[in-house]
Amino acid sequence: MIKLFRNLKPYRWVVAAVLVLVFFQTLSELYLPTLMADIVDKGVVTGDTPYIWRVGGLMLLVALGGMICSVAASFYSSKAATGFGKLLRGKVFKHASNFSLEEFDKIGTASLITRTTNDINQVQQVLIMMLRMMVMAPMMCLGGILMAVSKDATLSLILVVILPVLALTIWLIARKGLPLFKAIQKKIDKLNLVMRESLTGIRVIRSFNRTDYESKRFDEANLDLTDTSIKVNKIMAFMMPVMMLVMNLSSVAIIWYGGLRIDAGHMQVGDLMAFLQYAMQIMFSLVMVSMMFVMIPRAAASAVRINEVLDMEPIIKDTVTGKNPTQAGQRGLVEFDNVSFSYPGAEQPAIQNISFTAKPGQVTAIIGGTGSGKSTLISLIPRFYDVQEGSVRVGGVDIRDLTQEELRSKIGFVPQKAVLFSGTISENIRYGKEDASDEEVRHAAQTAQASEFIGNMEEGFNSLIAQGGTNVSGGQKQRLSIARALVRPAEIYIFDDSFSALDFKTDAKLRAALKQETQESTVMIVAQRVSTVLDADQIIVMNESQIVGIGNHTELMETCEVYQEIVRSQLSEEEIA
């Protein structure tokens, strides 16, 4: 947690102000019992009314100063802690944005969300307490002991018995609570995961009548978290009654023994009253420490999880800082040279020994059975993953010798699963090119065959898209995703099974329009349907992670058995002929 507090540097003067204010607040609280003792011993006992008014007025001023310091300390500690939380959330988000897909797979999206929100909130809340209590509690405890001893050293022996009992109680309770606080954060992750899957997959759940099953999953995760929370709160709830019992017994002992000291003439009534208040302040400071022990273990567990994200180095890094120009005459050229890749922990390579060239002005289609490695192959071009053997070159340059930003600026990418963002249709299309004009947006939509359904919407291009694009159909989402890629002039266009939700007529019209728009670019299409790849200049056939055929439709029908099987499974004999 100390490591995270380095992010407080921009607020160091605010923190310093809090410490000064807390210092003066503590001094005022330590001074008040002594003033009260003076009123009793020198004013009330002697009947000196002017003295009572004079010292009473001073008490009011000291109390008012302490109150002002307390309010100001609360304000500035909140300001520092919330600013710290803002900076830390930004730092975690920015760092996670640089992760490759491998890091996202390792941590999990649900866990990343929990760490960026709940975990940072835990650390932020404990920081507010630390700025106030971590300074006040030791000062109050030490100052209270010194003032109590100054009133009566013999009576202070009672504190020698009380304080170790309180300290031992706090330690035993914190020792039992710490493992449970760590477990709570993991169970929040689990609950978030179940809830996220249930909400995003609600259509599938309802279509298979699995609502009861998902409710049971949620109830199990929720109950598990609830049981652990109740258990830890029972342990922590035990702390306060024990504290109050010890404090009340201590008060009885102090009054009893103090009465004997007064009766023997070793002490005055005002000193006993002050001593009793100092004893309460000492024990209250230990109660504040106990409250810190309630919060710190959970915040410490959260801090570990936050640091795991911040300490995780992205596997894919830029190895260059300057521009690495495309080699002359090779703009948009994509080359795979004996490429192999395996997912972490996988027993078999996802793709192996892949070599081919995709040229500008041509359409290169990739087809094959499910799990043959088509999407994996495509994911290597924008460098979502790094190849383990061989090399991928764009424009004659190894993609590892380009910055990720420079590489991806050359590519218009349409993923297998169409993803839209909340906002207007126009904003979603402009996601591909922020400064695109209205004409460019309309033209991209027209090429993607999206103009018709956009025109039928009440607000046209200003129509709102719901989160995740839930208010448009699958085919409409795909066409908007394609328009988003087309609005940016790119050297390479990649369509990862992006026509699967389109009917045959729209598919054909879209491919015809694409041919006109991308004459100087390299177009790569991953497809399941033979009709989508029939007219491609080059078809790459994948089977069991390897290329088993390269050529156009006519050539492959003569030379590639796997391609022949795919064609026969989708087309009739008349269509094949």
C-alpha positions as CSV (number, residue, x, y, z in Angstrom):
1,M,0.0,0.0,0.0
2,I,2.9,2.3,0.7
3,K,3.9,1.9,-2.9
4,L,0.6,3.2,-4.1
5,F,0.8,6.3,-1.8
6,R,3.6,7.6,-4.1
7,N,0.7,8.8,-6.2
8,L,0.0,11.4,-3.4
9,K,3.0,13.5,-4.6
10,P,0.8,16.1,-6.4
11,Y,-1.1,16.6,-3.1
12,R,1.9,16.7,-0.8
13,W,1.2,20.3,0.4
14,V,-2.4,19.3,1.1
15,V,-1.3,16.3,3.1
16,A,1.2,18.6,5.0
17,A,-1.7,21.0,5.8
18,V,-3.8,18.1,7.1
19,L,-0.9,16.9,9.4
20,V,-0.5,20.4,10.8
21,L,-4.2,20.9,11.4
22,V,-4.5,17.5,13.1
23,F,-1.5,18.4,15.3
24,F,-3.2,21.6,16.5
25,Q,-6.5,19.8,16.9
26,T,-4.9,17.2,19.2
27,L,-3.1,19.8,21.2
28,S,-6.5,21.6,21.9
29,E,-8.1,18.3,23.0
30,L,-5.2,17.5,25.3
31,Y,-5.2,21.0,26.8
32,L,-9.0,21.1,27.6
33,P,-8.9,18.6,30.6
34,T,-6.1,20.6,32.3
35,L,-8.2,23.9,31.9
36,M,-11.2,22.0,33.4
37,A,-9.1,20.8,36.3
38,D,-7.9,24.4,37.0
39,I,-11.5,25.6,37.0
40,V,-12.5,23.0,39.6
41,D,-9.5,23.2,41.8
42,K,-8.8,27.0,41.6
43,G,-12.3,28.3,40.8
44,V,-15.0,26.1,42.1
45,V,-13.3,25.0,45.3
46,T,-12.1,28.5,46.3
47,G,-15.3,30.2,45.0
48,D,-13.3,32.4,42.6
49,T,-16.1,33.2,40.0
50,P,-14.0,35.6,37.9
51,Y,-11.4,32.9,37.5
52,I,-14.1,30.5,36.4
53,W,-15.3,32.9,33.7
54,R,-11.8,33.7,32.6
55,V,-10.6,30.1,32.2
56,G,-14.0,29.0,30.9
57,G,-13.7,31.6,28.1
58,L,-10.3,30.3,27.3
59,M,-11.7,26.8,27.1
60,L,-14.3,28.0,24.6
61,L,-11.6,29.6,22.5
62,V,-9.5,26.4,22.6
63,A,-12.5,24.2,21.8
64,L,-13.5,26.5,18.9
65,G,-9.9,26.4,17.5
66,G,-9.9,22.7,17.7
67,M,-13.2,22.5,15.9
68,I,-12.0,24.7,13.1
69,C,-8.8,22.6,12.8
70,S,-11.0,19.4,12.7
71,V,-13.3,20.6,10.0
72,A,-10.4,21.9,7.9
73,A,-8.5,18.7,8.3
74,S,-11.5,16.6,7.2
75,F,-11.9,18.8,4.1
76,Y,-8.3,18.6,3.1
77,S,-7.9,14.9,3.8
78,S,-11.0,14.2,1.7
79,K,-9.6,16.4,-1.1
80,A,-6.2,14.6,-1.0
81,A,-7.8,11.1,-0.9
82,T,-10.3,11.7,-3.7
83,G,-7.6,13.3,-5.8
84,F,-5.4,10.3,-5.1
85,G,-8.2,8.0,-6.2
86,K,-8.7,9.9,-9.4
87,L,-5.0,9.7,-10.3
88,L,-4.8,6.0,-9.4
89,R,-7.9,5.1,-11.5
90,G,-6.5,7.0,-14.4
91,K,-3.1,5.3,-14.0
92,V,-4.7,1.8,-13.8
93,F,-7.0,2.4,-16.8
94,K,-4.1,3.8,-18.9
95,H,-1.8,0.9,-18.0
96,A,-4.5,-1.7,-18.7
97,S,-5.2,0.0,-22.1
98,N,-1.7,-1.0,-23.1
99,F,-2.2,-4.7,-22.3
100,S,-2.3,-7.2,-25.1
101,L,-5.1,-9.7,-25.3
102,E,-3.0,-12.1,-23.3
103,E,-2.9,-9.9,-20.2
104,F,-6.7,-9.4,-20.4
105,D,-7.1,-13.2,-20.7
106,K,-4.8,-13.7,-17.6
107,I,-6.5,-11.2,-15.3
108,G,-10.1,-11.2,-16.6
109,T,-12.3,-8.3,-17.5
110,A,-14.5,-8.7,-14.4
111,S,-11.5,-8.6,-12.1
112,L,-10.1,-5.5,-13.9
113,I,-13.3,-3.7,-13.4
114,T,-13.4,-4.6,-9.7
115,R,-9.8,-3.5,-9.2
116,T,-10.3,-0.2,-10.9
117,T,-13.5,0.6,-8.9
118,N,-14.0,-1.3,-5.6
119,D,-10.4,-1.9,-4.8
120,I,-9.3,1.7,-5.4
121,N,-12.3,2.9,-3.3
122,Q,-11.1,0.7,-0.4
123,V,-7.6,2.3,-0.5
124,Q,-9.1,5.8,-0.9
125,Q,-11.3,5.4,2.2
126,V,-8.5,4.1,4.3
127,L,-6.3,7.0,3.2
128,I,-8.9,9.5,4.6
129,M,-8.8,7.7,7.9
130,M,-5.0,7.4,7.9
131,L,-4.5,11.1,7.3
132,R,-6.7,11.8,10.3
133,M,-6.3,8.9,12.7
134,M,-2.8,7.7,12.0
135,V,-1.5,11.1,13.2
136,M,-4.0,11.8,15.9
137,A,-4.0,8.4,17.6
138,P,-0.3,8.2,18.5
139,M,-0.2,11.9,19.5
140,M,-3.3,11.5,21.6
141,C,-2.0,8.3,23.2
142,L,1.5,9.7,24.1
143,G,0.2,13.1,25.0
144,G,-2.5,11.6,27.2
145,I,0.0,9.4,29.0
146,L,2.3,12.4,29.7
147,M,-0.5,14.6,30.9
148,A,-2.0,11.8,33.1
149,V,1.4,11.1,34.7
150,S,1.8,14.8,35.3
151,K,-1.5,14.8,37.3
152,D,-0.7,11.7,39.4
153,A,2.1,9.2,38.6
154,T,0.9,6.6,41.1
155,L,-2.7,6.5,39.6
156,S,-1.1,6.1,36.2
157,L,-0.1,2.5,37.2
158,I,-3.7,1.5,36.3
159,L,-2.9,2.4,32.7
160,V,0.0,-0.1,32.7
161,V,-2.6,-2.9,33.2
162,I,-5.3,-1.5,30.9
163,L,-3.3,-0.7,27.8
164,P,-1.7,-4.1,27.2
165,V,-5.2,-5.7,27.5
166,L,-6.6,-3.4,24.9
167,A,-3.6,-3.8,22.5
168,L,-3.8,-7.6,22.8
169,T,-7.5,-7.6,22.0
170,I,-7.0,-5.5,18.9
171,W,-4.1,-7.7,17.7
172,L,-6.1,-11.0,18.2
173,I,-9.2,-9.6,16.3
174,A,-7.2,-8.2,13.5
175,R,-5.3,-11.4,13.1
176,K,-8.5,-13.3,12.5
177,G,-10.0,-10.6,10.2
178,L,-7.1,-10.2,7.7
179,P,-7.5,-13.5,5.8
180,L,-11.2,-12.9,5.5
181,F,-10.8,-9.4,4.1
182,K,-8.5,-10.9,1.4
183,A,-11.1,-13.5,0.6
184,I,-13.9,-10.9,0.3
185,Q,-12.2,-9.1,-2.6
186,K,-11.8,-12.4,-4.6
187,K,-15.5,-13.2,-3.9
188,I,-16.5,-9.8,-5.2
189,D,-14.6,-10.7,-8.4
190,K,-16.6,-13.9,-8.7
191,L,-19.9,-12.1,-8.1
192,N,-19.0,-9.5,-10.7
193,L,-18.1,-12.2,-13.2
194,V,-21.3,-14.2,-12.7
195,M,-23.4,-11.0,-12.9
196,R,-21.6,-9.7,-16.0
197,E,-22.1,-13.0,-17.8
198,S,-25.7,-13.2,-16.8
199,L,-26.5,-9.7,-18.0
200,T,-24.5,-9.8,-21.3
201,G,-25.8,-13.3,-22.1
202,I,-29.4,-12.6,-21.2
203,R,-30.7,-13.5,-24.7
204,V,-29.0,-16.9,-24.8
205,I,-30.1,-17.6,-21.2
206,R,-33.7,-16.9,-21.9
207,S,-33.7,-18.8,-25.2
208,F,-32.5,-21.9,-23.5
209,N,-34.7,-21.4,-20.4
210,R,-31.7,-21.2,-18.1
211,T,-32.9,-18.3,-16.1
212,D,-33.3,-20.5,-13.0
213,Y,-29.8,-21.9,-13.4
214,E,-28.2,-18.5,-13.7
215,S,-30.2,-17.2,-10.7
216,K,-28.8,-20.2,-8.7
217,R,-25.3,-19.3,-9.9
218,F,-25.8,-15.7,-8.8
219,D,-27.3,-16.8,-5.5
220,E,-24.4,-19.1,-4.7
221,A,-21.8,-16.4,-5.4
222,N,-23.9,-13.8,-3.6
223,L,-24.4,-16.0,-0.6
224,D,-20.7,-17.0,-0.5
225,L,-19.8,-13.3,-0.4
226,T,-22.5,-12.5,2.2
227,D,-21.4,-15.4,4.5
228,T,-17.8,-14.2,4.5
229,S,-18.8,-10.6,5.0
230,I,-21.0,-11.6,7.9
231,K,-18.3,-13.7,9.4
232,V,-15.7,-10.9,9.3
233,N,-18.2,-8.3,10.6
234,K,-19.0,-10.6,13.5
235,I,-15.4,-10.7,14.4
236,M,-15.0,-6.9,14.0
237,A,-18.3,-6.2,15.9
238,F,-16.8,-8.1,18.9
239,M,-14.1,-5.4,19.1
240,M,-16.3,-2.5,20.2
241,P,-18.1,-4.2,23.1
242,V,-14.7,-5.4,24.4
243,M,-13.3,-1.9,24.1
244,M,-16.3,-0.4,26.0
245,L,-16.1,-3.0,28.7
246,V,-12.4,-2.4,29.3
247,M,-12.9,1.4,29.2
248,N,-15.8,1.3,31.7
249,L,-14.0,-1.0,34.1
250,S,-11.0,1.3,33.8
251,S,-13.2,4.3,34.7
252,V,-14.5,2.5,37.8
253,A,-10.9,1.6,38.8
254,I,-9.6,5.1,38.3
255,I,-12.5,6.7,40.2
256,W,-12.2,4.2,43.1
257,Y,-8.4,4.5,43.4
258,G,-8.5,8.2,42.7
259,G,-11.0,8.7,45.5
260,L,-8.5,7.0,47.9
261,R,-5.8,9.3,46.6
262,I,-7.9,12.4,47.2
263,D,-8.9,11.1,50.7
264,A,-5.2,10.7,51.5
265,G,-4.5,14.3,50.3
266,H,-2.3,13.2,47.4
267,M,-4.6,14.5,44.8
268,Q,-7.3,17.1,44.1
269,V,-10.8,16.5,42.7
270,G,-10.0,18.5,39.5
271,D,-6.9,16.5,38.9
272,L,-8.9,13.3,39.1
273,M,-11.5,14.6,36.6
274,A,-8.7,15.5,34.2
275,F,-6.9,12.2,34.8
276,L,-10.2,10.4,34.0
277,Q,-10.5,12.3,30.7
278,Y,-6.9,11.7,29.8
279,A,-7.4,8.0,30.4
280,M,-10.5,8.0,28.1
281,Q,-8.5,9.9,25.5
282,I,-5.7,7.3,25.7
283,M,-8.1,4.4,25.3
284,F,-10.1,6.3,22.6
285,S,-6.8,6.6,20.6
286,L,-6.5,2.8,20.8
287,V,-10.1,2.5,19.6
288,M,-9.1,4.7,16.6
289,V,-6.2,2.3,16.0
290,S,-8.6,-0.6,16.2
291,M,-10.8,1.1,13.5
292,M,-7.7,1.4,11.4
293,F,-7.1,-2.3,11.8
294,V,-10.7,-2.9,10.5
295,M,-10.0,-1.0,7.3
296,I,-6.3,-1.5,6.7
297,P,-6.3,-5.3,6.1
298,R,-9.0,-5.0,3.5
299,A,-7.3,-2.0,1.9
300,A,-4.0,-3.9,2.0
301,A,-5.6,-6.8,0.1
302,S,-7.0,-4.3,-2.4
303,A,-3.6,-2.6,-2.8
304,V,-1.9,-5.9,-3.6
305,R,-4.5,-6.5,-6.4
306,I,-4.0,-2.9,-7.8
307,N,-0.2,-3.4,-7.7
308,E,-0.6,-6.7,-9.6
309,V,-2.2,-4.7,-12.5
310,L,0.3,-1.8,-12.3
311,D,3.3,-4.2,-12.1
312,M,2.2,-6.4,-15.0
313,E,4.3,-5.5,-18.0
314,P,2.6,-5.8,-21.4
315,I,4.1,-8.6,-23.4
316,I,3.8,-6.6,-26.6
317,K,5.9,-3.5,-26.4
318,D,7.1,-0.9,-29.0
319,T,10.8,-1.5,-29.7
320,V,11.2,1.6,-31.7
321,T,10.3,5.3,-31.1
322,G,10.8,6.8,-34.6
323,K,9.0,6.4,-37.8
324,N,9.9,3.2,-39.7
325,P,8.9,4.0,-43.3
326,T,7.3,1.5,-45.6
327,Q,9.8,0.1,-48.1
328,A,9.4,1.6,-51.6
329,G,6.7,0.0,-53.8
330,Q,5.4,-2.2,-51.0
331,R,2.6,-0.1,-49.5
332,G,-0.1,-2.3,-48.0
333,L,1.8,-5.6,-48.8
334,V,1.2,-8.2,-46.1
335,E,3.7,-11.1,-45.8
336,F,3.6,-14.2,-43.5
337,D,7.0,-15.9,-43.4
338,N,6.8,-19.4,-41.8
339,V,4.7,-18.1,-38.9
340,S,3.7,-20.2,-35.9
341,F,1.8,-19.2,-32.8
342,S,0.4,-20.9,-29.7
343,Y,-1.9,-19.5,-27.0
344,P,-0.5,-19.6,-23.4
345,G,-1.0,-23.0,-21.9
346,A,-2.2,-24.6,-25.1
347,E,-0.8,-28.0,-26.0
348,Q,-1.1,-27.5,-29.8
349,P,-0.2,-24.5,-31.9
350,A,-3.1,-22.4,-33.1
351,I,-1.3,-21.9,-36.4
352,Q,1.9,-23.3,-37.6
353,N,4.3,-22.9,-40.6
354,I,2.1,-20.2,-42.3
355,S,3.6,-18.5,-45.3
356,F,1.7,-16.4,-47.9
357,T,1.6,-12.9,-49.4
358,A,-1.4,-10.6,-49.7
359,K,-1.0,-7.9,-52.3
360,P,-2.5,-4.4,-52.6
361,G,-5.4,-4.2,-55.1
362,Q,-6.3,-7.8,-54.4
363,V,-8.8,-9.6,-52.2
364,T,-7.3,-12.4,-50.1
365,A,-9.9,-14.6,-48.5
366,I,-9.3,-17.1,-45.7
367,I,-11.6,-20.0,-45.3
368,G,-11.6,-23.2,-43.3
369,G,-13.4,-25.2,-40.6
370,T,-14.1,-24.0,-37.1
371,G,-10.9,-23.9,-35.0
372,S,-8.7,-24.1,-38.1
373,G,-6.9,-20.9,-37.0
374,K,-8.4,-18.3,-39.3
375,S,-9.1,-15.6,-36.7
376,T,-5.9,-16.2,-34.9
377,L,-4.0,-15.7,-38.2
378,I,-5.8,-12.4,-38.7
379,S,-5.2,-11.2,-35.1
380,L,-1.4,-11.4,-35.7
381,I,-1.5,-8.6,-38.3
382,P,-2.6,-5.7,-36.0
383,R,-0.3,-7.4,-33.4
384,F,-2.9,-8.3,-30.9
385,Y,-0.6,-11.2,-30.2
386,D,3.1,-11.6,-31.1
387,V,4.3,-14.4,-33.3
388,Q,6.5,-17.0,-31.7
389,E,8.2,-18.2,-34.8
390,G,8.7,-16.6,-38.2
391,S,7.7,-13.0,-39.0
392,V,4.8,-10.9,-40.2
393,R,5.7,-8.0,-42.5
394,V,3.6,-5.0,-43.5
395,G,5.0,-2.9,-46.3
396,G,8.2,-4.9,-46.3
397,V,8.8,-4.1,-42.6
398,D,8.5,-6.6,-39.7
399,I,5.6,-5.4,-37.6
400,R,7.7,-5.7,-34.5
401,D,9.9,-2.9,-35.9
402,L,6.8,-0.6,-36.1
403,T,5.2,1.2,-33.2
404,Q,1.7,-0.3,-32.4
405,E,0.1,3.1,-33.2
406,E,1.9,3.3,-36.6
407,L,1.0,-0.2,-37.5
408,R,-2.6,0.1,-36.6
409,S,-3.0,3.4,-38.4
410,K,-2.4,1.4,-41.6
411,I,-5.3,-1.0,-40.8
412,G,-9.0,-0.8,-41.0
413,F,-10.2,-3.7,-38.8
414,V,-13.7,-5.2,-38.5
415,P,-13.7,-7.8,-35.7
416,Q,-15.6,-11.1,-35.7
417,K,-18.0,-9.9,-33.0
418,A,-19.3,-6.5,-34.0
419,V,-18.8,-4.0,-31.1
420,L,-20.7,-0.7,-30.9
421,F,-20.4,2.0,-28.2
422,S,-23.1,4.0,-26.6
423,G,-23.7,7.3,-28.5
424,T,-25.0,8.2,-31.9
425,I,-24.6,6.3,-35.2
426,S,-22.4,9.2,-36.5
427,E,-20.2,9.0,-33.4
428,N,-19.8,5.2,-33.8
429,I,-18.7,5.6,-37.4
430,R,-16.4,8.5,-36.6
431,Y,-14.7,6.2,-34.1
432,G,-12.6,5.1,-37.1
433,K,-11.6,8.6,-38.0
434,E,-12.3,11.3,-35.4
435,D,-12.2,14.3,-37.8
436,A,-14.3,12.6,-40.6
437,S,-16.7,15.0,-42.3
438,D,-20.4,14.4,-42.5
439,E,-19.9,13.5,-46.2
440,E,-17.2,10.9,-45.4
441,V,-19.5,9.4,-42.7
442,R,-22.4,9.1,-45.2
443,H,-20.2,7.7,-47.9
444,A,-18.8,5.0,-45.5
445,A,-22.3,4.1,-44.5
446,Q,-23.4,3.9,-48.1
447,T,-20.5,1.6,-49.0
448,A,-21.3,-0.6,-46.0
449,Q,-24.9,-0.9,-47.2
450,A,-26.1,0.8,-44.0
451,S,-27.6,4.0,-45.5
452,E,-31.1,2.4,-45.9
453,F,-31.7,1.3,-42.4
454,I,-30.1,4.5,-41.0
455,G,-32.4,6.6,-43.1
456,N,-35.4,4.7,-41.8
457,M,-34.5,5.6,-38.2
458,E,-36.2,8.6,-36.7
459,E,-33.0,10.6,-36.1
460,G,-31.0,9.2,-38.9
461,F,-27.3,9.5,-38.2
462,N,-28.1,11.2,-34.9
463,S,-30.0,8.1,-33.7
464,L,-28.7,6.8,-30.4
465,I,-27.1,3.4,-30.1
466,A,-27.6,1.7,-26.8
467,Q,-24.8,0.2,-24.8
468,G,-23.4,-2.8,-26.7
469,G,-25.7,-2.0,-29.7
470,T,-28.6,-3.8,-28.2
471,N,-31.2,-1.7,-30.1
472,V,-30.0,-2.8,-33.6
473,S,-29.9,-6.2,-35.2
474,G,-26.8,-8.3,-35.7
475,G,-26.6,-7.5,-39.4
476,Q,-27.0,-3.8,-38.7
477,K,-24.2,-3.9,-36.1
478,Q,-21.9,-5.6,-38.7
479,R,-22.6,-3.0,-41.3
480,L,-21.9,-0.1,-38.9
481,S,-18.7,-1.8,-37.8
482,I,-17.7,-2.1,-41.5
483,A,-18.6,1.6,-42.0
484,R,-16.4,2.5,-39.0
485,A,-13.4,0.7,-40.7
486,L,-14.1,2.2,-44.2
487,V,-14.3,5.8,-43.0
488,R,-10.6,5.7,-42.4
489,P,-8.4,5.4,-45.6
490,A,-6.2,2.4,-44.8
491,E,-3.5,0.4,-46.6
492,I,-5.0,-2.8,-45.3
493,Y,-8.6,-3.8,-44.6
494,I,-9.3,-6.8,-42.5
495,F,-12.8,-8.4,-42.3
496,D,-12.9,-11.2,-39.7
497,D,-16.0,-13.1,-40.6
498,S,-17.8,-9.7,-40.8
499,F,-20.5,-10.7,-43.3
500,S,-21.9,-13.7,-41.5
501,A,-25.1,-11.9,-40.3
502,L,-25.8,-10.4,-43.8
503,D,-28.2,-12.0,-46.3
504,F,-26.7,-13.1,-49.6
505,K,-28.0,-10.1,-51.5
506,T,-26.6,-7.6,-49.1
507,D,-23.3,-9.6,-48.9
508,A,-22.9,-9.5,-52.7
509,K,-23.8,-5.7,-52.9
510,L,-21.3,-4.9,-50.1
511,R,-18.5,-6.9,-51.7
512,A,-19.1,-5.2,-55.0
513,A,-19.0,-1.7,-53.3
514,L,-15.9,-2.7,-51.4
515,K,-14.1,-3.6,-54.6
516,Q,-14.6,-0.1,-55.9
517,E,-13.5,1.6,-52.6
518,T,-10.4,-0.5,-51.9
519,Q,-8.7,-0.8,-55.3
520,E,-5.4,0.4,-54.0
521,S,-5.6,-1.4,-50.6
522,T,-5.0,-5.0,-49.5
523,V,-8.3,-6.6,-48.5
524,M,-8.3,-9.7,-46.3
525,I,-11.6,-11.5,-45.6
526,V,-12.1,-14.3,-43.2
527,A,-15.3,-16.1,-44.1
528,Q,-17.3,-19.3,-43.4
529,R,-19.5,-19.0,-46.5
530,V,-18.1,-20.0,-49.9
531,S,-20.3,-17.4,-51.7
532,T,-18.3,-14.7,-49.9
533,V,-14.9,-15.9,-51.2
534,L,-15.8,-17.1,-54.7
535,D,-14.6,-13.9,-56.4
536,A,-11.5,-13.4,-54.3
537,D,-8.2,-13.1,-56.2
538,Q,-6.6,-15.4,-53.7
539,I,-8.2,-18.0,-51.4
540,I,-6.2,-19.4,-48.5
541,V,-7.7,-22.7,-47.2
542,M,-6.9,-23.5,-43.5
543,N,-7.2,-26.9,-41.9
544,E,-6.0,-28.0,-38.4
545,S,-3.8,-24.9,-38.0
546,Q,-2.1,-25.1,-41.3
547,I,-2.5,-23.9,-44.9
548,V,-3.6,-26.8,-47.1
549,G,-4.3,-24.8,-50.3
550,I,-3.7,-21.4,-51.9
551,G,-5.2,-20.2,-55.2
552,N,-8.4,-18.9,-56.8
553,H,-11.7,-20.8,-56.7
554,T,-11.1,-22.6,-60.0
555,E,-7.6,-23.7,-59.1
556,L,-8.6,-24.9,-55.6
557,M,-11.5,-26.9,-57.0
558,E,-8.9,-28.9,-59.0
559,T,-6.1,-29.1,-56.4
560,C,-7.5,-28.8,-52.8
561,E,-9.7,-31.6,-51.3
562,V,-10.5,-29.7,-48.2
563,Y,-11.8,-26.7,-50.3
564,Q,-13.8,-29.1,-52.5
565,E,-15.5,-30.6,-49.3
566,I,-16.4,-27.1,-48.1
567,V,-17.9,-26.1,-51.4
568,R,-19.9,-29.3,-51.7
569,S,-21.3,-28.8,-48.2
570,Q,-22.7,-25.4,-49.1
571,L,-23.5,-25.3,-52.8
572,S,-25.6,-27.5,-55.0
573,E,-24.2,-29.3,-58.0
574,E,-25.8,-26.7,-60.3
575,E,-24.2,-23.8,-58.4
576,I,-20.8,-25.5,-58.4
577,A,-21.0,-26.0,-62.2
